[in-house]
């Protein structure tokens, strides 16, 4: 039988390694908004760069995760420097509101780990204002006929007015928070409508999920599905699976709707059934055997979700979810982490998409969710979703 007692020595060891690494990395990258590493050194999405577009520079969807890491470390250690570094990043993101055009549904990913986290910890009124502004932007993307939140703005001239993606299950907690904070029900109503649509149109009977579903933006109804960042249409992009299983747990936590818990469990069962013996997660569960692309970030995100599911089920089910989470996290720690000073990131072998030119990179959200997952095992994470 799985118990946390059996994992406590390992958890404490990994937390010590996280603490040691973040102590110097945070100092080194305090003025940056990292996404990945270049020759082991954090890049900086806040810097004007001729290769960046309006959406992948200061408006890049992952730009809140470094702030989230700082808040997790502040919660864990109490060291004031982490609060300071988190505030530096949050202040930089103000220019995104001014730019506007680069923002889309991922405002949840950007301001939940920054402004919402800040407000939960410090009650900073400026952070509350930023988060509510972001929540209104997200609510404004809701299509009332199709009952979905539009994902991206037009991509390279492609009409995406009817596109929704599984990732948005992580953005809608911003709407739940806005209702909880203001008492205005419209935010939560939109979040529930979107979650219901995703539950009914993205999640397949076997628990696998679509990445992208296109709806008719004028009349509603599904037009088609896309493989997106997975291998192909109808395949099973693993990070999308992790967005789904953890995302529906978030909606269950905010609403108490049993359908969301059951959906999270269904996706989780599919995910667990496909975890390789090694514990190393591929980019897509239905990808060819070669090339053997993997995605450490999917494992870290899924582990967070599985730990959350374990809190909502009885003792007979608990072992299934915690055991799977620990298997992946231990595999990551043993073979896919870099605790040295040669690399600013922790996790190696992240892959943003199957058909990208580059694979097996360090990606900032991999580090964030790995830290969050380990702190969950200690039962001391800062819940920001």
Buried (B, 14 or more C-beta within 10 A) or exposed (E): EBEBEEBEEBBEEBBEBBBEBBBEBBEEBBEBBBBBBEEEBBBBBBEEEEEBEEBBBBBBBBBBBBBBBBBBBBBBEEBEBBBEBBBBBBEBBEEBBEEEEBBBBBBBBBBBBBBBBBBBBBEBEBBBEBBBBBBBBBBEBBBEEBBBBBBBBEEEEEEBBBBBBBBBBBBBBBBBBBBEBEEBEBBBBBBBBBBBBBBEBBBBEEBBBBBBBBBBBEEBEBEEBBBBBBBBEEBBBBBBBBBBBBBBBBBBBBBEBEBBBEBBBBBBBBBBEBBEEEBBBBBBBBBEEEEEBBBBBBBBBBBBBBBBBBEBBEEEEBBBBBBBBBBBBBBBBEEBBBBEEEBBBBBBBBBBBBEEEEBBBBBBBBBBBBBBBBBBBBEEBBBBB
